[in-house]
Amino acid sequence: MVVRDAYVYLLITCGLVIFSFLNQLFTGTLTAMGNSRISFQVTTIGLLVNIVLDPVLIFGWGIIPALGVMGAAIATISAQALVSVLFFFAVRSEEVIFSHMDLFHHMPWDDYKEIFLIGLPTALQSMLFSSISMVLARQAAQWGDGAVAVQKVGSQIESISWMSAEGYAAALNSFVAQNCGAGHIDRIKQGYRLSMTIIVVWGLFCSILLIVWPDVIFRIFIDENNVLALGIDYLRILGVSQLFMCVEITTAGAFDGLGRTVPPSIVSIILTSARIPLAILLSEAIGLNGIWWAITMSSICKGTLLFAWFIFDARKVSFFTVRKRPPQEKTQGEAA
């Protein structure tokens, strides 16, 4: 039953994943331009539509039959499609890039190559991270449904830190890229210091919150005593690494803004992969909490190493050197 429902859900959502790709493309482009307002507005509308459609299509309402898992998938795709349409309408009035864009214009192959080389490390990093998370979830399932519930609910609670860090990373990415292209190296360093100051304060706040009041936070979502005990352990252990995770994500945004996506990917791929053998070893010694400690320890190492890498490289002048493209041949219209 579960496998069949999963098959139906993935068949619908993955079959129409083009909308998710388009939304990510629009969001990334607009954010890089320094305009995150449009992305926030249309994404918020999509989320609200998804919230409304989910119960209607899952449980049925009026003449609409109850579709169960299929309804959840249809609600998700419908919301994503709506967001794509809203993006198309929103960018029509944008005068910097989209109003001058010709989708059928031929791009030089060097541009394709550069985009591919910049995006590939991050894509591999994201795919591997998701795969490893599924492996860890399978390991946690050995301790029963409660352990799986703790991981799912706990990761959502933990998102207060990493989602905030991703927001700052996106802003820093845009800021660094624009100033790197303009040759304003001092502004890049100032922007990184300011962002790190803010994110360190936020990371410390999240760590204190999860370590000191894990029972109060987890009880909001699950109140069963046996699951609550597991959830408290999860939040306290993961709370130790929140600061380092925020530092890692924000620093990765700075690297990405410079077009250097390889260093964050190397650190993430190696140390995230290390979670699996580390979780096996620690879980044999201390049980379920060993899996959570494996995640925390790897996050601490990733944040520390990536921060040190950025500081070390930033001391070199060549680190901020902007690659100059060879001049392109002018078209007849441009020559005129």
C-alpha positions in Angstrom: 0.0 0.0 0.0 2.7 2.4 1.0 4.9 1.5 -2.0 1.9 2.0 -4.4 1.1 5.4 -2.9 4.7 6.4 -3.2 4.7 5.3 -6.9 1.6 7.3 -7.7 2.9 10.4 -5.9 6.3 10.3 -7.6 4.8 9.5 -11.0 2.8 12.8 -10.9 5.3 15.1 -9.2 8.4 13.9 -11.1 6.4 13.7 -14.4 5.7 17.4 -14.1 8.9 18.4 -12.4 9.5 21.0 -15.1 7.5 23.5 -13.1 9.8 23.1 -10.1 12.8 23.6 -12.4 11.3 26.8 -13.8 10.6 28.2 -10.4 14.1 27.5 -9.2 15.5 29.2 -12.4 13.3 32.3 -11.9 14.1 32.5 -8.2 17.8 32.2 -8.7 17.9 34.7 -11.5 15.8 37.3 -9.7 17.8 36.9 -6.5 21.1 37.3 -8.3 19.7 40.6 -9.7 19.0 41.7 -6.1 15.2 41.3 -6.5 13.9 38.7 -4.0 10.6 40.5 -3.5 8.9 38.9 -6.6 10.1 35.4 -5.6 8.8 35.9 -2.1 5.4 37.1 -3.3 4.7 34.4 -5.9 6.1 31.6 -3.8 3.9 32.7 -0.9 0.8 32.6 -3.2 1.8 29.1 -4.3 2.2 27.9 -0.7 -1.2 29.2 0.3 -2.8 27.6 -2.8 -1.1 24.3 -1.9 -2.4 24.5 1.7 -6.0 25.0 0.5 -5.9 22.3 -2.2 -4.3 19.6 0.0 -7.2 18.9 2.3 -9.8 19.5 -0.5 -8.1 17.0 -2.9 -6.9 14.5 -0.3 -10.2 14.2 1.7 -12.7 15.4 -0.9 -15.2 18.2 -0.7 -18.6 18.5 -2.4 -18.4 17.1 -5.9 -14.7 16.6 -5.6 -13.9 13.0 -4.7 -11.3 12.0 -2.1 -8.1 11.3 -4.0 -5.7 10.5 -1.1 -2.0 10.6 -2.0 -2.9 11.3 -5.6 -4.7 14.5 -4.4 -1.6 15.6 -2.5 0.5 15.2 -5.6 -2.0 17.1 -7.8 -2.2 19.9 -5.2 1.6 20.2 -5.2 1.9 20.3 -9.0 -1.0 22.7 -9.3 0.6 25.1 -6.9 4.0 24.8 -8.7 2.4 25.4 -12.1 0.6 28.5 -10.7 3.9 29.8 -9.4 5.5 29.4 -12.8 2.6 31.3 -14.5 2.9 34.1 -12.0 6.6 34.3 -12.6 6.1 34.6 -16.3 3.6 37.5 -15.8 5.8 39.2 -13.1 9.0 39.3 -15.2 7.3 40.8 -18.2 7.7 44.2 -16.7 11.3 43.6 -15.6 13.5 45.8 -17.8 17.0 44.7 -17.0 17.1 41.1 -18.4 13.8 39.5 -19.2 12.4 42.2 -21.5 15.4 41.8 -23.7 15.6 38.1 -23.6 15.4 36.0 -26.7 14.9 32.3 -25.8 15.8 31.2 -29.4 19.0 33.3 -29.6 22.1 31.1 -30.1 24.5 31.2 -27.2 28.2 30.6 -27.6 29.2 27.1 -26.5 31.7 28.6 -24.0 28.7 30.0 -22.2 27.0 26.6 -22.0 30.3 25.1 -20.8 30.8 27.8 -18.1 27.2 27.4 -16.8 27.6 23.6 -16.7 30.9 23.7 -14.8 29.5 26.2 -12.2 26.3 24.3 -11.7 27.5 20.7 -11.8 29.2 20.6 -8.4 26.2 22.1 -6.6 23.9 19.8 -8.4 25.9 16.7 -7.4 26.1 18.0 -3.8 22.3 18.4 -3.5 21.6 15.0 -5.0 24.1 13.3 -2.7 22.8 15.1 0.3 19.2 14.0 -0.4 20.4 10.4 -1.0 22.4 10.3 2.3 19.5 11.7 4.2 17.3 8.8 2.9 20.0 6.3 4.0 20.1 7.8 7.5 16.3 7.7 7.7 16.5 4.0 6.8 19.0 3.4 9.6 16.9 5.3 12.0 13.9 3.2 11.1 15.5 0.3 12.9 14.4 1.9 16.1 10.7 2.0 15.0 8.2 4.5 13.7 8.9 6.9 16.6 12.5 7.4 15.4 11.3 8.2 11.9 8.8 10.6 13.2 11.4 12.3 15.3 13.7 12.8 12.3 11.0 14.2 10.1 9.5 16.6 12.7 12.9 17.5 14.2 14.3 18.4 10.8 11.4 20.7 10.2 12.0 22.4 13.6 15.7 22.6 12.7 14.8 24.5 9.5 14.4 27.7 11.5 18.2 27.9 11.3 19.2 26.5 7.9 16.4 28.2 6.0 17.4 31.6 7.5 21.0 30.8 6.6 20.0 29.9 3.1 18.2 33.3 2.8 21.4 35.1 3.8 23.5 32.9 1.6 21.3 33.8 -1.4 21.6 37.5 -0.6 25.4 37.2 -0.1 25.7 35.3 -3.3 24.0 38.2 -5.2 26.0 40.8 -3.4 29.4 39.1 -3.9 28.7 38.4 -7.6 27.7 42.0 -8.4 30.7 43.5 -6.5 33.1 40.9 -7.9 32.0 41.8 -11.4 32.5 45.5 -10.6 35.9 44.9 -9.0 34.8 46.2 -5.6 36.9 43.7 -3.5 36.7 45.7 -0.3 32.9 45.6 -0.4 32.9 41.8 -0.8 35.0 41.4 2.3 32.8 43.9 4.3 29.6 42.1 3.1 31.0 38.7 4.2 32.0 40.0 7.6 28.6 41.6 8.1 26.7 38.5 7.0 28.8 36.3 9.2 28.2 38.5 12.2 24.4 38.3 11.7 24.4 34.6 11.0 26.7 33.8 14.0 24.3 35.6 16.3 21.3 33.8 14.7 23.1 30.4 14.8 23.9 30.9 18.5 20.3 31.8 19.2 19.0 28.6 17.4 21.6 26.5 19.3 20.5 27.9 22.7 16.8 27.5 21.8 17.2 23.8 20.8 19.5 22.9 23.7 17.7 24.6 26.5 14.0 24.3 25.5 13.7 21.1 23.3 10.8 19.7 25.3 8.7 22.9 24.9 9.4 23.1 21.1 8.9 19.4 20.3 5.7 19.2 22.4 4.0 21.6 20.0 4.1 18.9 17.3 4.1 15.6 19.1 3.0 15.0 22.7 3.4 11.3 23.0 5.8 10.5 25.9 7.9 7.9 24.1 8.3 10.0 21.0 8.8 13.2 23.0 11.8 11.7 24.8 13.4 10.8 21.5 12.6 14.2 20.1 14.3 16.0 23.0 17.5 14.0 22.4 17.4 14.9 18.7 16.9 18.6 19.2 19.6 18.8 21.9 22.2 16.9 19.9 21.4 18.8 16.6 21.4 22.1 18.6 25.1 21.8 19.1 25.8 22.1 15.4 23.3 24.9 14.4 26.0 27.7 14.5 28.4 25.7 12.3 25.7 24.7 9.9 24.7 28.4 9.5 28.3 29.3 8.9 28.7 26.6 6.3 25.6 27.6 4.3 26.5 31.3 4.4 30.1 30.7 3.4 29.0 28.5 0.5 26.9 31.4 -0.7 30.0 33.6 -0.8 31.9 31.0 -2.7 29.0 30.6 -5.2 28.9 34.4 -5.7 32.6 34.2 -6.8 31.7 31.4 -9.2 33.7 29.0 -7.1 31.2 26.2 -6.5 33.8 23.5 -6.2 35.1 24.2 -2.6 31.7 24.0 -0.9 30.8 20.9 -2.9 34.1 19.1 -2.0 33.6 19.8 1.7 29.9 18.9 1.6 30.3 15.7 -0.4 33.2 14.3 1.6 31.9 15.1 5.1 28.2 14.4 4.4 29.2 11.0 3.0 31.1 10.4 6.1 27.8 10.5 8.0 26.9 7.0 6.9 29.9 5.0 8.3 30.0 7.3 11.3 26.4 6.7 12.0 26.9 3.0 11.8 29.8 3.1 14.3 28.1 5.4 16.8 24.7 3.8 16.6 26.3 0.4 17.5 27.9 2.1 20.5 25.1 4.4 21.9 22.0 3.5 19.9 19.8 5.9 18.0 21.5 9.0 19.3 24.6 7.9 17.5 22.9 8.8 14.2 22.1 12.3 15.4 25.7 12.7 16.7 27.0 11.7 13.3 25.0 14.5 11.7 26.1 17.0 14.3 29.8 16.1 14.1 29.8 16.3 10.3 28.1 19.7 10.4 30.6 21.0 12.8 33.5 19.8 10.6 31.9 21.2 7.4 31.3 24.7 8.9 34.7 24.9 10.4 36.6 23.7 7.3 34.7 25.7 4.8 35.0 28.9 6.9 38.8 28.3 7.2 39.1 27.6 3.5 37.3 30.9 2.6 39.5 33.0 5.0 42.7 31.4 3.7 41.8 31.9 0.1 40.5 35.4 0.7 44.0 36.5 1.7 45.2 35.8 -1.9 44.7 38.6 -4.4 44.0 36.0 -7.2 41.0 34.7 -5.2 39.0 37.8 -6.3 40.3 38.0 -9.8 37.4 38.3 -12.3 37.8 36.2 -15.4 37.7 38.4 -18.5 35.8 37.0 -21.5 37.1 37.5 -24.9 35.1 40.2 -26.8 32.3 38.7 -28.8 31.8 39.6 -32.5 29.2 42.4 -32.9 26.1 41.8 -34.9 25.2 44.1 -37.7 22.6 45.9 -35.5 25.2 46.4 -32.8 27.8 47.5 -35.2 25.5 50.1 -36.7 
